[in-house]
Amino acid sequence: MRQHHRTPRLLGTLLLVAAAGISLVGAAPASTPGPLGQVVPAPASVHPGGSPYRITGDTRIRVDDTREARRVGEYLADILRPSTGYRLPVTTHGDSGIRLRIGPKRAAGSAGDEGYRLDSGPSGVTITAARPAGLFHGVQTLRQLLPAAVEKDSVQRGPWLVAGGTIEDSPRYAYRGAMLDVSRHFFTVPQVKRYIDELALYKVNKLHLHLSDDQGWRIAIDSWPRLAEYGGSTQVGGGTGGHYTKADYREIVRYAASRYLEVVPEIDMPGHTNAALASYDRLNCDGVAPPLYTGTDVGFSSLCVGEQVTYEFVDDVIRELAAITPGKYLHIGGDEAHSTSHADYVAFMDKVQPVVAKYGKTVVGWHQLTGATPVKGAIAQYWGLDDTSAQEKAQVAQAARNGTGLVLSPADRVYLDMKYTADTPLGQDWAGLVEVRRSYDWNPGDYLPGAPASAIRGVEAPLWTETIVTGADIDVMAFPRLPGVAELGWSPASTHDWDAYRVRLAAQGPRWEALGIGYYRSPQVPWPGN
């Protein structure tokens, strides 16, 4: 996780030198600002024009006198201070500089809670939004309008210029997600926080945590303590695994909320449950607990659908997880239940979906949920392929026509654990090879035949971790594909153009380097220096 703190270098002589504009360490950014529209995701509307704004030692960050606006202002200041060396006080006074304003939707110039308007000129930059989330997203755009060196943790040379003009922006879809599988390999709270920061830069607003699977149970459940203590004690390959205490999980939720991401927890069932079955023998139909599992096969485990204890277990888990999850959604999995008969699967889902509603959450399930009867308001997450059978696609499309919302995660497009090429050291290839263009060049609005565009809630990029062990592994598989999926979720369909996108994407490379994000240098992208 990248965190900024005030340090002595921001005070005293060094600050005075920086404020005076004297050369400091690092390569100088360009003396002219980058293009106003060179942003990922592409803004809805860009009107360049006029002189740029220059951040100097006299710049202040003016915010409305609200806790939310001040919090976003301090976040921005924490990003800008280390690299510029400027004090950048956050204040409710002053007319020039950087202004963060929460105002009526008409003033924000965009619709919805996440839209914003950015105005830049020689006297300052003003970001106006109807809601704090929009203000935060506007700050992400401002970051990208500044030279990549602004992301560094040491003082760099200026000038710090923001191109003149106006951006009016709002998202295409309300659900723009990324999933991190912490079950196959466990990732610590700081590692998850780092990923949250990376997601926030591209206006992703949902973090789907895959908290249980055959290889590990990762969340403490007080009423079933062995789930985490024993079921979480290993991972793929036989490592020590780990789990989140409820305090750990609350900290992830809190941190995500500070970046305007909502955590969507997943407990996969009735399949993908070996860690739970190994923890409690009474969850097994034969009363015998299987050994812990550290391999990568799927489809061999199932809860005992006919036993009442199964539903007591499910009720306890959902109740405790819902109580520490302030967000709207709770994901119940439902994929690859090959060891559960169709009749048992339908019966199970008929009993479990109302439990989610009982505890105030909206059901999300993998698209196999549509083979049962999705409850009203449920969301099915489609992970099929371009060549998935027409019958399976038709089943999902029919559910969509009946009111089930869809989040699109086609595995051969946006599964971030798929190899880029046959030579990619990490990842899998069961869904095919997924280079950068393939992950970007599709339209969620018309991807699934027969599904009405109105049923599409958004997109999500899952990262399964059978081969992913470290934070560096996460980075190289997510970048550069993740920003493209984020753009599919945010930007208007009219902006969708691979040739234009690859140029904007290439400009992100130096920013990732400044942030310490190792990425795959796809030959499909004209990276600087290539």
C-alpha positions as CSV (number, residue, x, y, z in Angstrom):
1,M,0.0,0.0,0.0
2,R,1.2,3.4,-0.9
3,Q,0.7,6.0,1.9
4,H,1.9,9.6,2.1
5,H,2.8,11.2,5.4
6,R,4.2,14.7,6.1
7,T,7.9,14.4,6.8
8,P,10.6,16.9,7.7
9,R,11.6,17.3,4.1
10,L,8.3,19.1,3.5
11,L,9.4,21.8,5.9
12,G,12.3,24.3,6.2
13,T,14.9,24.9,3.6
14,L,13.8,22.3,1.0
15,L,10.3,23.6,1.0
16,L,11.5,27.2,0.4
17,V,13.7,26.0,-2.4
18,A,10.8,24.1,-4.0
19,A,8.5,27.1,-3.6
20,A,11.0,29.3,-5.4
21,G,11.0,27.0,-8.4
22,I,14.7,26.0,-8.1
23,S,15.6,22.7,-9.7
24,L,15.2,19.6,-7.5
25,V,15.8,16.0,-8.0
26,G,14.2,13.9,-10.8
27,A,13.6,14.3,-14.4
28,A,11.6,17.3,-15.4
29,P,8.1,16.9,-16.6
30,A,7.2,18.5,-19.9
31,S,7.0,22.3,-19.9
32,T,3.6,22.1,-21.6
33,P,0.6,20.2,-20.1
34,G,-0.6,16.9,-21.4
35,P,-3.8,16.8,-23.5
36,L,-6.9,17.5,-21.4
37,G,-8.6,14.3,-22.7
38,Q,-5.6,11.9,-22.2
39,V,-7.3,10.1,-19.3
40,V,-8.3,6.6,-18.5
41,P,-11.3,5.9,-18.3
42,A,-12.1,8.3,-21.2
43,P,-14.3,11.2,-19.9
44,A,-17.8,11.6,-21.3
45,S,-17.2,15.1,-22.6
46,V,-13.9,17.1,-23.0
47,H,-13.7,20.7,-24.1
48,P,-10.0,21.8,-24.2
49,G,-9.2,25.5,-24.4
50,G,-7.5,28.4,-22.7
51,S,-4.3,28.6,-20.7
52,P,-3.3,25.9,-18.2
53,Y,-3.2,26.1,-14.5
54,R,0.1,25.8,-12.7
55,I,0.4,24.4,-9.2
56,T,3.0,26.4,-7.2
57,G,4.1,26.9,-3.6
58,D,1.2,29.3,-3.2
59,T,-1.4,26.9,-4.2
60,R,-4.1,26.0,-1.7
61,I,-6.8,23.3,-1.9
62,R,-10.0,25.0,-1.1
63,V,-12.9,22.7,0.1
64,D,-16.5,23.2,1.2
65,D,-16.9,23.2,4.9
66,T,-18.0,19.6,5.1
67,R,-16.3,16.5,6.4
68,E,-16.6,14.7,3.1
69,A,-15.1,17.5,1.0
70,R,-12.3,18.0,3.5
71,R,-11.5,14.3,3.4
72,V,-11.2,14.3,-0.4
73,G,-9.1,17.5,-0.2
74,E,-6.7,15.9,2.3
75,Y,-6.4,12.8,0.1
76,L,-5.4,15.0,-2.8
77,A,-2.9,16.9,-0.7
78,D,-1.4,13.7,0.5
79,I,-0.8,12.7,-3.2
80,L,0.6,16.0,-4.3
81,R,2.8,17.1,-1.4
82,P,5.6,14.5,-1.5
83,S,6.4,15.0,-5.2
84,T,5.9,18.8,-5.5
85,G,7.4,19.7,-2.1
86,Y,4.6,22.2,-1.6
87,R,2.6,22.6,1.6
88,L,-0.8,22.8,-0.2
89,P,-2.9,23.7,2.8
90,V,-6.5,22.4,2.8
91,T,-8.7,25.3,3.7
92,T,-12.2,26.6,3.4
93,H,-11.0,30.1,2.3
94,G,-9.5,31.6,-0.9
95,D,-10.6,32.0,-4.5
96,S,-7.7,30.6,-6.5
97,G,-5.9,27.3,-6.5
98,I,-7.6,24.0,-6.5
99,R,-11.3,24.1,-5.5
100,L,-13.3,21.0,-4.5
101,R,-16.9,21.8,-4.4
102,I,-20.0,19.7,-3.6
103,G,-22.9,21.4,-5.3
104,P,-26.3,20.8,-7.0
105,K,-26.3,18.3,-9.9
106,R,-26.9,21.2,-12.3
107,A,-23.7,22.9,-11.2
108,A,-21.8,19.6,-11.3
109,G,-22.8,19.4,-15.0
110,S,-23.3,15.6,-14.9
111,A,-25.9,13.1,-13.8
112,G,-25.8,10.7,-10.9
113,D,-23.9,10.4,-7.6
114,E,-20.5,9.7,-9.3
115,G,-20.4,12.4,-11.9
116,Y,-18.2,15.5,-11.8
117,R,-17.2,18.6,-13.7
118,L,-13.6,19.8,-13.9
119,D,-12.8,23.4,-15.0
120,S,-9.2,24.4,-15.5
121,G,-7.8,27.8,-16.3
122,P,-4.9,30.1,-15.4
123,S,-6.5,31.1,-12.0
124,G,-7.2,27.5,-10.8
125,V,-8.9,24.1,-11.1
126,T,-12.4,23.6,-9.9
127,I,-13.9,20.2,-9.4
128,T,-17.7,20.2,-8.8
129,A,-19.8,17.2,-8.0
130,A,-23.2,16.5,-6.6
131,R,-21.9,13.9,-4.2
132,P,-18.5,13.1,-2.5
133,A,-17.9,10.1,-4.7
134,G,-18.0,12.3,-7.8
135,L,-15.6,14.7,-6.2
136,F,-13.2,11.8,-5.5
137,H,-13.5,10.6,-9.1
138,G,-12.8,14.1,-10.3
139,V,-9.6,14.0,-8.2
140,Q,-8.5,10.9,-10.0
141,T,-8.9,12.7,-13.3
142,L,-6.8,15.6,-12.0
143,R,-4.1,13.2,-11.0
144,Q,-3.8,11.9,-14.6
145,L,-3.8,15.4,-16.0
146,L,-0.6,16.1,-14.0
147,P,2.8,14.7,-15.0
148,A,3.4,11.1,-14.0
149,A,6.1,12.2,-11.6
150,V,3.4,13.6,-9.3
151,E,2.9,10.1,-8.1
152,K,6.4,9.8,-6.7
153,D,7.3,9.8,-3.0
154,S,10.2,12.2,-3.3
155,V,10.4,15.8,-4.5
156,Q,10.5,16.1,-8.3
157,R,11.0,19.0,-10.7
158,G,8.1,21.0,-12.0
159,P,6.3,22.6,-13.6
160,W,3.0,21.1,-12.5
161,L,0.6,22.1,-15.2
162,V,-3.0,21.2,-15.8
163,A,-4.3,21.8,-19.3
164,G,-7.0,24.4,-19.7
165,G,-10.6,23.5,-20.5
166,T,-13.6,21.7,-19.1
167,I,-14.4,18.0,-18.5
168,E,-17.9,16.8,-17.8
169,D,-18.1,13.2,-16.8
170,S,-20.3,10.5,-15.4
171,P,-20.2,6.7,-15.5
172,R,-21.9,4.5,-18.1
173,Y,-22.6,1.8,-15.5
174,A,-23.2,1.9,-11.8
175,Y,-21.4,-1.4,-11.1
176,R,-17.7,-1.3,-12.0
177,G,-15.9,-4.0,-10.2
178,A,-12.7,-6.0,-9.7
179,M,-12.6,-9.3,-7.8
180,L,-9.6,-10.6,-5.8
181,D,-9.5,-14.3,-4.9
182,V,-8.0,-14.4,-1.5
183,S,-8.9,-18.1,-1.0
184,R,-6.5,-19.9,-3.4
185,H,-3.7,-17.7,-2.1
186,F,-4.2,-15.5,0.9
187,F,-3.4,-11.7,0.7
188,T,-2.8,-9.5,3.8
189,V,-4.8,-6.4,4.7
190,P,-1.9,-4.1,3.4
191,Q,-1.8,-6.0,0.1
192,V,-5.6,-5.6,-0.3
193,K,-5.3,-1.9,0.5
194,R,-2.7,-1.5,-2.2
195,Y,-5.0,-3.1,-4.7
196,I,-7.8,-0.8,-3.6
197,D,-5.6,2.3,-4.3
198,E,-4.9,0.9,-7.7
199,L,-8.5,0.4,-8.5
200,A,-9.5,3.8,-7.2
201,L,-7.2,5.5,-9.8
202,Y,-9.4,4.1,-12.5
203,K,-12.8,4.9,-10.9
204,V,-13.6,1.2,-10.0
205,N,-16.3,1.2,-7.3
206,K,-16.7,-2.4,-6.3
207,L,-14.2,-4.7,-4.7
208,H,-15.5,-8.3,-4.8
209,L,-13.6,-10.5,-2.3
210,H,-13.8,-14.2,-2.9
211,L,-13.5,-15.2,0.8
212,S,-14.1,-19.0,0.7
213,D,-13.2,-21.9,-1.6
214,D,-11.9,-25.5,-1.5
215,Q,-8.4,-24.3,-0.6
216,G,-9.2,-21.8,2.2
217,W,-11.8,-20.0,4.3
218,R,-10.7,-16.5,4.9
219,I,-13.2,-14.7,7.2
220,A,-13.7,-15.3,10.9
221,I,-17.2,-16.5,11.8
222,D,-17.8,-16.5,15.6
223,S,-20.4,-19.2,15.6
224,W,-18.3,-21.5,13.5
225,P,-14.7,-20.7,14.6
226,R,-13.0,-23.7,12.9
227,L,-13.9,-22.3,9.5
228,A,-11.1,-19.7,9.7
229,E,-8.8,-21.3,12.3
230,Y,-8.6,-24.7,10.5
231,G,-10.2,-24.1,7.1
232,G,-8.1,-21.0,6.6
233,S,-4.8,-22.7,7.6
234,T,-3.6,-23.6,4.1
235,Q,-3.7,-22.5,0.5
236,V,-2.8,-23.8,-3.0
237,G,0.6,-25.5,-2.8
238,G,0.3,-26.1,0.9
239,G,1.4,-22.7,2.3
240,T,0.2,-21.5,5.7
241,G,-2.8,-19.6,4.3
242,G,-4.4,-17.1,6.7
243,H,-7.7,-15.4,7.4
244,Y,-9.1,-12.0,8.3
245,T,-10.4,-11.3,11.7
246,K,-13.6,-9.3,11.8
247,A,-11.5,-6.3,12.7
248,D,-9.3,-6.9,9.7
249,Y,-12.3,-7.2,7.4
250,R,-13.8,-4.0,8.9
251,E,-10.5,-2.2,8.2
252,I,-10.6,-3.4,4.5
253,V,-14.2,-2.2,4.3
254,R,-13.3,1.2,5.9
255,Y,-10.3,1.7,3.7
256,A,-12.3,0.8,0.5
257,A,-15.1,3.3,1.6
258,S,-12.4,6.0,1.9
259,R,-11.7,5.4,-1.8
260,Y,-15.4,5.2,-2.6
261,L,-15.3,1.4,-3.2
262,E,-18.0,-0.9,-1.9
263,V,-16.9,-4.3,-0.7
264,V,-18.9,-7.3,-2.1
265,P,-18.1,-10.4,0.0
266,E,-18.5,-13.8,-1.5
267,I,-19.1,-17.1,0.3
268,D,-19.1,-19.7,-2.5
269,M,-21.7,-22.4,-2.2
270,P,-23.0,-25.2,-2.5
271,G,-19.8,-26.2,-4.3
272,H,-16.2,-24.9,-3.7
273,T,-16.8,-25.7,-0.1
274,N,-14.0,-28.2,0.9
275,A,-12.4,-25.8,3.4
276,A,-15.8,-25.7,5.3
277,L,-16.4,-29.4,5.0
278,A,-12.9,-30.1,6.3
279,S,-13.6,-27.9,9.3
280,Y,-16.8,-29.5,10.5
281,D,-17.7,-33.1,9.9
282,R,-21.4,-32.5,10.5
283,L,-21.6,-30.4,7.3
284,N,-20.9,-33.6,5.3
285,C,-23.7,-36.0,4.3
286,D,-21.7,-39.0,5.6
287,G,-20.5,-37.2,8.8
288,V,-16.9,-37.6,7.8
289,A,-14.7,-34.5,7.2
290,P,-12.4,-34.6,4.2
291,P,-8.8,-33.5,4.4
292,L,-7.8,-30.0,3.7
293,Y,-7.2,-29.4,0.0
294,T,-4.2,-27.6,-1.6
295,G,-4.7,-28.5,-5.3
296,T,-6.5,-26.6,-8.1
297,D,-9.2,-29.0,-9.3
298,V,-12.8,-27.8,-9.1
299,G,-16.3,-29.3,-8.9
300,F,-15.7,-32.1,-6.3
301,S,-17.2,-30.6,-3.2
302,S,-20.7,-29.9,-2.1
303,L,-22.6,-28.9,1.1
304,C,-25.2,-31.5,2.1
305,V,-28.3,-30.0,0.7
306,G,-30.7,-32.3,2.5
307,E,-29.6,-31.7,6.0
308,Q,-31.0,-28.9,8.2
309,V,-27.6,-28.2,9.7
310,T,-26.5,-26.9,6.3
311,Y,-29.1,-24.1,6.5
312,E,-28.2,-23.3,10.1
313,F,-24.6,-22.9,8.9
314,V,-25.6,-20.8,6.0
315,D,-27.8,-18.6,8.1
316,D,-25.0,-18.0,10.7
317,V,-22.4,-17.2,8.1
318,I,-24.6,-14.8,6.1
319,R,-25.9,-13.1,9.3
320,E,-22.4,-12.5,10.7
321,L,-21.0,-11.4,7.3
322,A,-23.9,-9.1,6.6
323,A,-23.5,-7.5,10.0
324,I,-20.0,-6.3,9.1
325,T,-20.7,-5.4,5.5
326,P,-22.3,-2.0,5.1
327,G,-22.6,-2.4,1.3
328,K,-25.7,-3.5,-0.6
329,Y,-24.5,-6.9,-2.0
330,L,-23.6,-10.3,-0.8
331,H,-22.3,-12.9,-3.3
332,I,-23.3,-16.5,-2.8
333,G,-21.2,-18.1,-5.6
334,G,-23.1,-21.0,-7.1
335,D,-20.6,-21.9,-9.9
336,E,-19.2,-25.3,-10.8
337,A,-21.4,-27.2,-8.4
338,H,-20.7,-30.4,-10.3
339,S,-21.2,-32.6,-7.2
340,T,-24.6,-31.2,-6.5
341,S,-27.6,-32.6,-8.6
342,H,-29.6,-30.0,-10.5
343,A,-32.6,-30.7,-8.3
344,D,-30.6,-30.2,-5.1
345,Y,-29.0,-27.0,-6.6
346,V,-32.4,-25.5,-7.2
347,A,-33.6,-26.5,-3.8
348,F,-30.5,-25.1,-2.1
349,M,-30.8,-21.7,-3.9
350,D,-34.5,-21.5,-3.2
351,K,-33.6,-21.7,0.5
352,V,-30.5,-19.6,0.6
353,Q,-31.5,-16.5,-1.4
354,P,-34.2,-15.5,1.1
355,V,-31.6,-15.7,3.9
356,V,-29.6,-13.0,2.1
357,A,-32.6,-10.8,1.9
358,K,-33.5,-11.5,5.5
359,Y,-30.2,-9.8,6.5
360,G,-30.8,-6.8,4.3
361,K,-28.6,-7.7,1.3
362,T,-29.1,-8.1,-2.4
363,V,-28.2,-11.5,-3.9
364,V,-25.3,-11.8,-6.3
365,G,-24.4,-15.2,-7.8
366,W,-22.4,-16.5,-10.7
367,H,-24.6,-16.9,-13.7
368,Q,-25.3,-20.6,-12.9
369,L,-27.8,-19.0,-10.5
370,T,-30.1,-18.5,-13.5
371,G,-30.4,-22.3,-13.8
372,A,-32.4,-22.0,-10.5
373,T,-34.9,-19.2,-9.8
374,P,-33.2,-15.9,-9.1
375,V,-35.1,-13.9,-6.5
376,K,-36.4,-10.5,-7.5
377,G,-33.6,-8.0,-7.7
378,A,-30.8,-10.6,-7.8
379,I,-27.7,-10.1,-10.0
380,A,-26.1,-12.8,-12.0
381,Q,-22.4,-12.5,-12.8
382,Y,-21.8,-13.9,-16.3
383,W,-18.4,-15.6,-16.7
384,G,-18.9,-17.6,-19.8
385,L,-16.8,-17.4,-23.0
386,D,-17.5,-16.2,-26.5
387,D,-18.1,-19.8,-27.5
388,T,-20.2,-20.8,-24.5
389,S,-23.2,-22.8,-25.7
390,A,-26.1,-20.9,-27.1
391,Q,-28.4,-22.7,-24.7
392,E,-26.5,-21.5,-21.6
393,K,-26.4,-17.9,-23.0
394,A,-30.1,-18.1,-23.7
395,Q,-30.8,-19.2,-20.1
396,V,-28.9,-16.1,-18.8
397,A,-30.6,-13.8,-21.3
398,Q,-34.0,-15.1,-20.4
399,A,-33.3,-14.4,-16.7
400,A,-32.2,-10.9,-17.7
401,R,-35.5,-10.4,-19.6
402,N,-37.3,-11.5,-16.5
403,G,-35.7,-8.8,-14.4
404,T,-32.4,-10.4,-13.2
405,G,-29.5,-7.8,-13.4
406,L,-26.3,-8.8,-15.1
407,V,-22.7,-8.1,-14.3
408,L,-20.4,-9.2,-17.2
409,S,-17.1,-10.9,-16.5
410,P,-16.5,-13.0,-19.7
411,A,-13.6,-15.2,-18.8
412,D,-11.9,-15.0,-22.2
413,R,-12.1,-11.2,-22.1
414,V,-11.6,-9.9,-18.5
415,Y,-10.3,-12.7,-16.3
416,L,-7.1,-11.1,-15.2
417,D,-5.5,-14.5,-14.4
418,M,-5.5,-15.6,-18.0
419,K,-2.1,-15.5,-19.6
420,Y,-1.4,-12.7,-22.0
421,T,0.6,-15.0,-24.4
422,A,1.6,-18.7,-24.3
423,D,5.0,-17.5,-22.8
424,T,3.4,-15.5,-19.8
425,P,5.0,-17.1,-16.7
426,L,2.0,-16.6,-14.5
427,G,-1.7,-17.4,-15.0
428,Q,-3.8,-20.0,-16.7
429,D,-5.1,-20.5,-20.2
430,W,-8.2,-22.6,-19.9
431,A,-10.3,-19.7,-21.2
432,G,-7.7,-18.8,-23.8
433,L,-4.9,-16.2,-24.1
434,V,-6.1,-12.7,-23.3
435,E,-3.9,-9.9,-24.7
436,V,-4.7,-6.3,-23.9
437,R,-6.7,-5.6,-27.0
438,R,-9.0,-8.6,-26.4
439,S,-9.7,-7.5,-22.9
440,Y,-10.8,-4.1,-24.1
441,D,-12.3,-4.5,-27.5
442,W,-15.9,-5.7,-26.7
443,N,-19.1,-3.9,-25.8
444,P,-20.9,-4.9,-22.6
445,G,-24.1,-3.4,-24.0
446,D,-24.5,-5.9,-26.8
447,Y,-22.2,-8.8,-25.6
448,L,-24.8,-11.3,-24.5
449,P,-27.4,-12.1,-27.3
450,G,-31.0,-11.6,-26.2
451,A,-30.1,-9.8,-23.0
452,P,-31.6,-6.3,-22.9
453,A,-29.1,-3.5,-22.5
454,S,-31.2,-2.2,-19.6
455,A,-30.3,-5.4,-17.6
456,I,-26.6,-4.8,-17.7
457,R,-25.5,-3.4,-14.4
458,G,-21.9,-3.2,-15.3
459,V,-18.6,-5.2,-15.6
460,E,-16.2,-6.8,-13.3
461,A,-12.6,-8.0,-13.8
462,P,-11.9,-11.1,-11.6
463,L,-8.4,-12.1,-10.6
464,W,-8.2,-15.8,-9.5
465,T,-5.1,-16.7,-7.7
466,E,-4.1,-20.3,-8.3
467,T,-0.8,-19.0,-9.7
468,I,-0.8,-15.6,-8.1
469,V,1.2,-15.4,-4.8
470,T,2.6,-11.9,-4.3
471,G,1.5,-8.3,-4.7
472,A,3.9,-8.0,-7.6
473,D,2.0,-10.9,-9.3
474,I,-1.3,-9.1,-8.8
475,D,0.2,-6.0,-10.5
476,V,1.6,-7.7,-13.6
477,M,-1.6,-9.6,-14.3
478,A,-3.9,-6.6,-13.6
479,F,-1.9,-4.0,-15.6
480,P,-2.4,-3.0,-18.3
481,R,-5.7,-4.9,-18.6
482,L,-7.6,-3.6,-15.6
483,P,-7.8,0.0,-16.8
484,G,-9.4,-1.1,-20.0
485,V,-12.2,-3.0,-18.1
486,A,-12.6,0.1,-15.9
487,E,-13.1,2.1,-19.1
488,L,-15.7,-0.3,-20.4
489,G,-17.6,0.3,-17.2
490,W,-17.2,4.0,-17.0
491,S,-16.9,5.6,-20.4
492,P,-19.7,6.2,-23.0
493,A,-19.9,3.6,-25.8
494,S,-19.2,6.5,-28.2
495,T,-15.6,6.8,-26.9
496,H,-14.8,3.2,-27.4
497,D,-12.0,3.0,-30.0
498,W,-8.9,0.7,-29.6
499,D,-6.6,2.9,-31.6
500,A,-7.3,5.9,-29.5
501,Y,-7.4,3.9,-26.3
502,R,-4.0,2.3,-26.8
503,V,-2.4,5.8,-27.0
504,R,-4.0,6.9,-23.8
505,L,-3.1,3.6,-22.2
506,A,0.6,4.0,-23.2
507,A,0.7,7.3,-21.3
508,Q,-0.2,5.4,-18.1
509,G,3.1,3.4,-18.2
510,P,5.3,6.1,-16.6
511,R,2.6,6.7,-14.0
512,W,2.7,3.0,-13.0
513,E,6.4,3.2,-12.9
514,A,6.2,6.2,-10.5
515,L,3.8,4.3,-8.3
516,G,5.9,1.2,-8.3
517,I,3.5,-0.9,-10.2
518,G,5.2,-3.6,-12.3
519,Y,3.2,-4.2,-15.5
520,Y,3.3,-6.3,-18.7
521,R,4.7,-4.3,-21.6
522,S,2.3,-5.6,-24.2
523,P,3.6,-5.2,-27.8
524,Q,0.1,-4.0,-28.7
525,V,0.6,-0.7,-26.8
526,P,3.1,2.0,-27.9
527,W,4.8,2.5,-24.6
528,P,7.1,5.5,-24.2
529,G,10.6,4.5,-25.0
530,N,9.7,1.5,-27.1
